Amino acid sequence: AGWLPPPRDPGRRGLGLARAPAPAVANAIMGVILVASGRRHGSLVLKAGGVHLLTDAGSTLITVAALGLVVLTGRTWWDGAGAIALGIGAAIAGIRLVREAIALLLDERDTDDAATIERVLRRRASPAAGDDRICSFHKIRHRHVGREHWIDFHVQVPATLDVARAHAIAKSVEDELERVLPGTATAHVEPCVDPACTRCGANA
């Protein structure tokens, strides 16, 4: 009778269900840490590792919940329902990772980076910037690979400024952008020609 399945042991089954949540919680904590670190460092590999651990944790918790419901209700279809839920969750997580990888390969515009750049430049064009204030900005282009960013933009400054002062202002804007988005920022300096400019009134 070697082909017969082993006898059921409710005691061991209960012990397994009781012990399973602990490693699942550990995996979930490490997964959250890895995903957060991946976002902070712009690493898709770290995020993928975190998602993998979170999926493992989810599979364990869903399995425990499904088997618990089977034991409590006697309805075996809970096991299948848990498997379907796990499959859907894993598929969604995988699709999101693939979507991010494709966006990275195709240089898709990063809306978070765009908002950060816009915020810095708007502040530098406001009275709060003091003597280093720019008149306006335009033609912003940017991309990134991992933590390395490339930012290219045009700034307008009062036409009455000498070259050294205009360069110093542009350099201070570049430095600020490079602090918030590590990489290389390049500013192209232009004279302001807007008669309505609140910074210089087009040097009226």
Disulfide bonds with the S-S distance in Angstrom:
none
